Amino acid sequence: MKNEVFLLDQLIPVISEVGFPIAVTLYLLYRIEAKLDVVVQSIQSLPERIKE
């Protein structure tokens, strides 16, 4: 939660500089990055799980 508040404080100046749609896109990309890392790890471990 603390990171999200910090991110929001950084996001407000970006909105004024580049516009709302781009700022929302950047925020969503930041949020999905951690979830994509989990997906990549799962895909990389898949061959080992298939062998079992």
N, C-alpha and C positions, 0 to 999 in steps of 0.2 A: 504494500500500500504506500509506503514511504517513497519507493522508487517511482510509482505512478504520479505522486504529487510533484516530485522533482521534475519528472518528464513533462507534466502539464505546465509547469512554470517555464520550461524551455520551449514548449510548443506554442505558447501565446505569441511571442515575437515572430516565430516562423509564419504563423497565420497572417500576421499583418504584412509580412514581406512577400510571401509567395502565394497566398490565397488559401481559402478554407479547404477546397478539394485536395490540393496537394498535401496540406498539413494532415488531413485525415488519412490519406494514403500512407504517409510516412509513419504515422502512429500505428496503423493497423499492421504494417510491415514489421515494425518493432515488436509488436505483441505476438505475431505469428512465428517469429524467428525461433523462439524456444521450442515451440511445438514441432517445427520442421526438423530441429536437431534430434528430437526423439524419434521421428519417422525415419530419418537417415540411419540412426543407430539400429533401429529395428530391421531395416532392409539389409544392413551390413551383417547382422547376426543371423539372418534367415538361412543361408547355406549350412551353418552349423546346426541349426534346429532341424533342418530337413534330413541331415545325416543320421540323427538320433532315432 
